[in-house]
Each structure stands twice: as structure tokens, then as C-alpha cells.
Amino acid sequence: MRSTCFRFLCLALAAPTGLAASGASAEETGFRPIFDGKTLNGWEAPDMSHWSVEEGAITGRTTPGNPLKAHQYLVWQLGELDNFELHLRYRISQTPAANSGIQFRSKIDEDGQAIGCQADIDAEGASTGALYEVGGRAFLAKRGRKTTISPKGERTESSIGDPAALWANVKKDDWNEYRVTAKDNRIILEINGKVTADVADDEEGKAERSGKLALQIHAGPPQTVQFKDIRLKRLPMEGKKKIVLVAGPRSHGYAAHEHNAGCLLLAKLLNENLPGIHATVYLDGWPEDPTAFDNADAIAIYSDGEGAHVLKPSGFPGIDALMRKGVGIAFLHYALIPPEKEQGAYMLDWIGGYYETFWSVNPFWTADFKELPRHPITRGVKPFTINDEWYYHMRFREDLKGVTPILTATPPDETRKGPDGAHSGNPRVRERMGMPEHVAWAYERPDGGRGFGFTGAHVHWNWEHDDFRKIVLNALAWIAKVDAPPNGVPSRTPTREELEANQDDLKPSEE
């Protein structure tokens, strides 16, 4: 299973006021359920025999006949957590050594073990309410402690409450409200309305800012732990812009329409080279994560189009609501063809243009981009020539109002001679022999939002071309309102091995 790309800039926050909700404010807007109370849909563990749903709660159980040799983690599969508030209720059996926890911003290794931060739970009170880093630095803050960790790993601790009194506030063999708030470098744990741990973590190379959510059942004596009313709220990122890339499923075969591999590569390069960006990827189709876009500054969609478009007609109004809030958006290649003609009006509003069937065409040709406009998207990009399936004769806003052509070239006349058809040609295309066509463009919406259309990227190997790749990286930063550096987003040329990674199809020689 592929993992999404993540890398965050460590930023300190001011006082904890407002980070953790308490009392009636816990039910403020923005929380979404991520457990349906009936099934384990969206949750997986290596051995599901220890997990079930009982009385509306996720239940982890070990018995004498079904023990655990290693800890088990039930992992939420629908997304990763970056900045968030998580509210849930838990109950743990009052049996010796019963132990559990809520894992977050964690990595899951090949054996299904979680590595990263855990909001601790146990039956005997040794660690409940503590923040523990599994597979790493152990306790970051014990119950009742506030810890500040410097970039070099130096710790400063102080008291935020009496550990015994905080333990007395926990209901034994009954339901407790656990709240986890993680915002940039700050993590606050709260049980039944009282803060139990507070950590500001800036340690270089140690402090993760994104990762998986999982629920633990501990190896050891027979025990039971339950979780219910699991609700998630995404929080804005401070000092960063978040780009959500949505990759369509398997499509055209090896090295063509490689949506998953392409999005993973672009996100990796953005995260490695632009400290002001956090890019994350949803693979194989439209996100099932109900919080996917809640703290997004920009969205990029790279998928098939028409009837296979990942964004279905019913989803356009929801994305339109995000556009009205100023969220940026980009459509790459086939995703420029809306699922139905009616959705073209949305795309005109969002990015200033789209591929209209029976109007636009999609031939393969070698485009010679001789001149580039002065624009943040073209920073560091030199004129270049490259072969791809460059769509052209797009349907643009009248008089290109608000639209800046980014890549323009003159297609060979033979690409205009196709018969009338949805993609092959039409009289207006044939009338434009020898005329230039725009194949990538930027759009500044009247509401201040930004859009980008890019018709290339059928050929996966083209990401190897430095100028081709830089145009798209610059554009993704631009729609998130992070201007590229003067020489553009830097990125080393990917190796062929890197380009082959994460592809949906085997090499023809390996089939």
C-alpha cells in the first residue's frame, strides 16, 4: 500500500489557549464522524480477528484462546492527520496490564506496527493521559507535565496539574472523553475536560507533522478496549499552505496516465523543496475521507475525464463552495474534460477554461514553446520542446478575461485534419491551420482564488524533463498562493527508477 507524502516545517505556537476544546465548546462546528458506529469500514489491522463493533463501539479484544504476541493497531485508511482535533470516547477493561492508546501522525511499518505519537491509555493509571512516542523517544510528556523540546532535542518541563488528581478524574471501567489536538509543533491531550499533557516539539528530524491515525490493543494478558463517537476536525496550518492532490485510478497502461505515480512524485518534490508547502495525496480515486479538503489551500486533480472523471457531477457544487472561499485548483490532462458538458461552466469559473468535446482536440504532437510569458509559474523555465498528447482549442472564458496563457505553441497542420468527432476534429479547428494554441494557462478568479489548466502529462516519462516538471511545480505552488522562488521550484531530475516507482502497471517485460 502506498503512503502519502508528508513533510512539515516545525513552527512554535503561542499559549495553548484555544487549542483544546472543553465543556460545551467541544461540539463546535467542523467535526466529522470517521467511524459509522456499525462497521469497520475504513479501518484495517493485520489481524482483524481481534477487532469488531459491539454496542456501537470499535472493540479490540484479546482472550486466552486468541492472544497477541505483538501490539495490534487498527489503522484508519481514509487519510492522514496533519493539523487536527480528534474527539472520541474510550473504555478499557479493568484487568491487570490492560493497555491501549490512540496513535496519530504515525508511520505504519510493513509488519503493521505503528511508529510515532500515542495518546496513552491504561487500566492501572501508570500512563493514561501521557504523550508517548512509540518506536522513538518514549515519553514526551507524562501525565500532568508540559514539555518544550528544542530543535536540538533539549527538554524543558513544568507542571500543568497533579498526576494523581488527573488520574482520579478518569472513570474506571466506564466511558471517558479523550481529546487530542495537534497544531504544527503543539500537541495537547485532554481527558474529561482536563489537560493531561502539553508538548511543543521542535526537535529536528524527530517531530513528525503528518501521519496515520490508529487505535491500539496491547500484547499481554486478556483485555478489552473500546472506542466510539470518533470525530475529526482539520485545523489550518500556520506558516504553510496545504495542497491536496487527488489521483485517479489505473488507466491507460504502463507509463501513461500514471495518476498515482505522478501525484506522489509531484507531492514529494514540493515537500522536499518548498518549506512553505505541505502536499498530501489521495490515491486511486476521489477521497472517502470526509475531512479531505477541510484545511486545504489548493486542490490538484490528475485523473481520467468524461465518465471516468474522479469528480462526479454531484460533487461539483461541494468543490464550488471551496472555490468561493478562495481555495485554488488545478486540473491536469484528461481531468480537464468534465464528466458532463454541464460541468464545463464550473470549470470556466474555477480555472478559466476546459476541454469541450466536439470543440477541442487531443492529438499527440511535439510542441515547441519558443516564448514564455512573465509570470510566477514560468520562473526559472526556459523555452523547451517536448512530445505529449497536448490538447488544444480549449473552451476559454470570453476574451481570455482573467486568463494568462502559460504554454503556447503552433500544432502541426496534420493534427487539425481529423474528421468531425468528439475528440478528432471540427470545422473551427480546421480553420485555424498554422495558428498558435494555448495548452497551459493560469486564471485569477474575481474572488481572489487561482486556477491552472495543463493539457500535457499523458506521457509519464515527461516528468523527467526539468522545464516541463518545473512549470507544474511552480503552478501548484502558485494556486496555493505560494510564489515560486526567482528560479522556480528547485528539484533534481528524477531517475528512471524513481519514475518507475508507484506505477499501476508492470513493465511489459515483467508481465
Buried (B, 14 or more C-beta within 10 A) or exposed (E): EBEBBBBBBBBEBEEBEEBBBEEEEBEEEEBEEBBEEEEBEBBBBBEEEBBBBEEEBBBBBBEEEEEBEEBBBBBBBBBBBBBBBBBBBBBBBEBEBBBBBBBBBBBBEEEBBBBBBBBBBBBBBEBBBBBBBBEBBEBBBBBBBBBBBEEEBEBEEEEBBEBEEBBEBBEEEEBBBBBBBBBBBBBBBBBBEBBBBBBBBBBEEBBBBBBBBBBBBBBBBBBBBBBBBBBBBBBEBBEBBBBBBBBBBBBBEBBBBBBBBBBBBBBBBBBBBBEBBBBBBBBBBBBEBBBBBBBBBBBBBBBBBBEBBBBEEEBBEEBEEBBEEBBBBBBBBBBBBBBEEEBBEBBBBBBBBBBBBBBBBBBEBEBEBEEBEEBBBBBBBEEBEBEBBBBBBBBBBEEBEBBBBBBBBBBBEEBBEBEEEBBBBBEEBBEBEEEBBBBBBBBBBEEEBBBBBBBBBBBBBBBBBBBBBBBBBBBBBBBBBBEBBEEBBBBEEBEEEBBBBBBBBEEEEEE
